[in-house]
């Protein structure tokens, strides 16, 4: 049976630092009159459009732009 050999001179790895929670991104193209729409809001609405369309793939950009437009019109 093979023994594991520890390399001398190799420093032990430090524990990984915990990541900070990601700040909500703001969609740059969805800013209207000082009000902004978050990335998460657009993503949720685009996903709802995807579901309403019957889970048909290949229209994600259309869903995304439609969600941005809908949220922009509600913000103004």
Secondary structure as GFF3:
##gff-version 3
##sequence-region A 1 76
A	DSSP	three_ten_helix	28	30	.	.	.	ID=ss1
A	DSSP	alpha_helix	39	52	.	.	.	ID=ss2
A	DSSP	alpha_helix	60	75	.	.	.	ID=ss3
###
